[in-house]
């Protein structure tokens, strides 16, 4: 697949503070990415630079092979939906959808109407009168119905309840299968979106900590549980992300592949294996328990 986004040594500083530090990555076409990290990690700053809403302090950004700033041929193929999305105060939901249709060449009005119905959006109500959940749903409808070749969601669905979020995830997968495009999801709800993601970019303290396909991530760490003494002997020399003790029993999350030899060694010591979810892995990698944080790339 060809890369539609190429970021090289991207840096953004505010005064003496570096919000993004030397980040490099590529995004392939027709793939769903998770841009993950803690609050203040630099995720939103990166998205703002990709969509020409902020200047980079240094480094290069190419979107569809071109610099995005003041470039209509690039910006017309982008759709950036964020939680704090602002609309003119007099706009109704209908107005938002009609204007969005003019901004996005691939807009599907019938699909937008169908989505609005699924979320129960009142088309004639002013946007400023909507609840937080309905406002989030407006952003989701715009993002999906735009069918933009590069669609970015910066946590616009936090106001949605569990049922509405499930509708969003299901509709995204269904429409992505029929109309492939590159999608970036930036979210804290990692367990919920893990089934959607094909590739993860993890940002921590402005640096790219992880750049990996989800399929490979599933085998990059494992958890073992058992006698504290036997567990300590087992993990000696291994990269331990986290360790917890409850009396004589302990558990540890270990970075590395759980191959046949590793599993035999654990079994011989009476230790049990447990899976590590994507969210657990991300929490461990960004929780300050890894020690020196090394970038892990594909």
Secondary structure, DSSP 8 states (H G I E B T S, - for coil): --EEEEEEEEEEEETTEEEEEEEEEEEESS-EEEEE--TTSSHHHHHHHHTTSS--SEEEEEETTB--TT-HHHHTTEEEEETT----TT-BHHHHHHHHHHH-TT--HHHHHHHHHHTT--TTSBGGGS-HHHHHHHHHHHHHHH--SEEEEESTTTTS-HHHHHHHHHHHHHHHHHS--EEEEE-S-HHHHTTT-SEEEEEETTEEEEEEEHHHHTTSEEEEEEEHHHHHHHHTTSEEEEEEEETTEEEEEEES---HHHHHHHHHTT-EEE---HHHHHHHHHTT-SSS---EE-
